Amino acid sequence: MIRQLPFGALAALVLLAACNSESGPGAPVQAGSFMVYNIVETVGPSSIDYEVRVDVAQNGGVYDLKVTSTRSGSAPEQIKVDKSLIPSDNVIKAFDLGRLWLPPEGRAPSKRTACGVVGEKRKYRNWEVWPVDGICGLKNGSRFYEVNTGMLVGFMFPGGNEMTAYLKSSG
């Protein structure tokens, strides 16, 4: 005998499956992948320019990210993330990176994500991107995700301590 679920219970199961990061595709990274971001922080008339490197290592079904920087006084950080590059506390706080990947279901205008609302496709430096405007972690601003891969290629945070970043290299 097959028991029929009420519509509300079925809808909840479908929503739960759709929200489970294990059910969808993972970020387009693998062990040995890396991203190097050039960051410029400006406070008043002075600015500092440094690089942040994110190295990916596989650890079973999850990834370990090693975040290092050329910024004076910064120590390397190790961050465990799932296959969607999401840490257990939801955003990557190191250097205000936030989220490194925008999954396919978030790549459309007006979609709400953990880092804000997705805007219309546009150019950012040399990339065609999905801009995401909002607060991700502690910084309010814009993050830019490449349209095909969904990978973070830059961000801009206005204000007293303005930050601008772009993806310098990856592999």
FENPEGI-V737172 format. One record per run of one state. SS is the DSSP state (h for helix, s for strand, l for the rest). FROM is the first residue (numbers start at 0). LEN is the number of residues. If there is no record, write none. Layout:
SS/FROM/LEN
SS/FROM/LEN
This chain:
l/0/6
h/6/13
l/19/14
s/33/10
l/43/2
s/45/14
l/59/2
s/61/8
l/69/7
s/76/5
l/81/5
s/86/1
l/87/4
s/91/1
l/92/1
h/93/3
l/96/1
s/97/1
l/98/2
s/100/1
l/101/2
h/103/3
l/106/5
s/111/2
l/113/2
s/115/9
l/124/2
s/126/10
l/136/2
s/138/8
l/146/4
s/150/7
l/157/4
s/161/9
l/170/1
